[in-house]
Amino acid sequence: MNKQLELLETKVAFQEVTIEELNQMVTRLQADISKLKEQLTLLSQKLQATQASNIANLSEETPPPHY
C-alpha cells in the first residue's frame, strides 16, 4: 500500500511539472498571437491607406488619347 501511494505521489508531481510547463507555453503562444494580431491590423491599415491613395477620382482622371 505504501509503495502504491509513493507511485501515485510521484505521478502527481510529474503531472504538476508538465501542467506548469504547458501553462507557460500557452501563455507565450497567447502573447505571440496578440503581437501578430496587432501587426496584422497595422499592415491591413497601411494597405488600405496605400490602395486608397493610388486610385484617382473619376473627375481627376485624364481622358484616354482617343477622345
N, C-alpha and C positions, 0 to 999 in steps of 0.2 A: 504494500500500500504506500509506503514512504517513497519507494522508487518511482511509482506512478505519479505521485504528487510532484516530485522533483522534475520528472519529464514534462509534466504539464506546465510547471513554472518556467522551465527553460523555453518551451514553445511560446508561451505568452511573452516572455522577454524578447525573443526574436521577432515576434509579430509587432510588438511595440516599436522596435527599431525600424522595421520595414514600413510601418504606417507613418512614422515620423519622416523617413526619407521620401516616401511618396507624397506626403503633405508638402514638404519643401519643394519638390519637383513641380507639383501642381501650382504652388504659389509663384514660382519662377515663370512657368509657362503662362500663367494668367497675366503677369507683368509684361511678358513679351507680346502677348496678344493685344494688350492695351496700347503698347507702343506702336504696334503695327496698325492698329485701327486709327490712331492719331496720324500716322504717316500717310495712310491711305486717304484719310479725309483731306489732309493738306494737298496731296497730289491731285485729288479729284477737283479741289477748288482751283488749283493752278491750271489744270487742264481746261476747266470750264472758262476761266478768265482768258486763257490763250485762244481758245476756239472762238469766243465771242469777239475778240479784237481782230481776228483775221478776216472776218466776214463784213464787208461793207454794206451799208444800207442800199436799197434799190435806188434811192434818189442820188446817191454818191457814185454809183456805177457809171462808167463811161459807156456810151452805146458802142456796139460792135462796129467794125470798119465798114460793113456793107450797108450801113444806114446813111 
